[in-house]
Amino acid sequence: MEHKYLPVGSVVLLKGATQGVVVIGYCITEEGSSEVWDYLGCAYPVGVLSSDKNLLFNRDQIEKVVFKGYLDKEGEDFMKALDESERASS
């Protein structure tokens, strides 16, 4: 089943970027803002260096999926719940 979100560990290239980004979280808001970003990511291949180096981005900013992350039964259940949650809030 295809989901609206990519699994954690997926590596994407954002539009206009030259370095990959690893998906590390979902549905993130910045402190003091009501905007919800689809993804939280960090630079590939270095990973999380500090929280101020993490990236917030939306699916429409993804130019290319370089690698799709691992998804087991637990991850599949989580992704289904995430999809349903988004549909319910739309």
QUIHUZI-V768765 format. One line per field, one symbol per residue. psi: psi as a letter, one per 30 degrees, with the letter a starting at -180 (. if undefined). A space follows every 10 residues. Layout:
BEGIN
psi: ???
END
This chain:
BEGIN
psi: kklflklkfk klklkglfkl kkkfllikkk kglfkkkelk llkkgfajel ffflkkllff fkekjekklk jaeeeeeeee eeeeeeeef.
END
